[in-house]
Amino acid sequence: MRMKWKKSTAAAVLLFGLAAVSLMVHSVSEIMAVTPVFAGEEQELPTIVIDAGHGGFDGGATGVDGIVEKDLNLSIARKLYDLFTVNGFDAVLTRDSDETLEDPSLTTIRKRKNSDIHNRLELAKSYDNCILLSIHQNKFPQSQYFGAQVFYGPKNPQSEALAKITQRRMVEMLQPENTRQYKPCGDSVYLIYNAPMPALLIECGFLSNPDDAYKLIDADYQKKIAFAIFSSTAEYLGLQTPAEAAVYRELE
């Protein structure tokens, strides 16, 4: 069911209220208890298509101590899905298990990968009003590089606005020392480059950096990542949130 919420003519207000207080008192696991309140005109929320990058035969990057990207992507994507759905959004996962969407009749790795990415895009395009968020992890040959970075699709002008907000919140809420900038993706990133809807590829960190890698496998840190992405989308839609960074400082 596509949900409609009330939105004021000036700006919608997303009130975490008691839920935010609960976050300060209890553990980070309480993040999933957030409940929004809207006031004013009715607004139809977009469907959130959440893509857990790679999967199945395609493991993606492998990092410190054999950490496999596809598993982290799915874990974070599931947490993000929970946040959106508990807050009244329609959300869809491109995959919810260790699988891909390729044509099973194909035999070469290249053809299977191309088929998988094409089918993910077609799934997203099947929703008239949606936002596409693709979760990934980065890796460099050198271990000193770190930090989340957001790439946006060039086909929809709203993608850059969403990317700017998301990069800022990821830095503020997770990595104040991160100086990376949001950037447009190139045509080698087929899914995001060709997406007609607002679309982001979110590199949550570097599997080649030990500090990033060990944070990324931590369930609580994954929830913080999911919350940063969720709250970025809420801000992009005009749904104001309180100072989540202050809430997280209480949790340290």
HELIX and SHEET records of a PDB file:
HELIX    1   1 GLY A   17  VAL A   25  1                                   9    
HELIX    2   2 VAL A   28  ALA A   33  5                                   6    
HELIX    3   3 VAL A   64  GLY A   66  5                                   3    
HELIX    4   4 GLU A   69  VAL A   86  1                                  18    
HELIX    5   5 ILE A  109  LYS A  125  1                                  17    
HELIX    6   6 GLN A  158  LEU A  174  1                                  17    
HELIX    7   7 TYR A  190  TYR A  193  1                                   4    
HELIX    8   8 PRO A  210  LEU A  216  1                                   7    
HELIX    9   9 ALA A  219  TYR A  236  1                                  18    
HELIX   10  10 GLU A  244  LEU A  251  1                                   8    
SHEET    1   A 2 LYS A   4  LYS A   7  0                                        
SHEET    2   A 2 GLU A  41  GLU A  44 -1                                        
SHEET    1   B 2 ALA A  12  VAL A  13  0                                        
SHEET    2   B 2 LEU A 239  GLN A 240  1                                        
SHEET    1   C 6 ALA A  91  LEU A  93  0                                        
SHEET    2   C 6 THR A  47  ALA A  52  1                                        
SHEET    3   C 6 CYS A 130  ASN A 138  1                                        
SHEET    4   C 6 ALA A 199  PHE A 206  1                                        
SHEET    5   C 6 GLN A 149  TYR A 152 -1                                        
SHEET    6   C 6 LYS A 183  PRO A 184  1                                        
END                                                                             
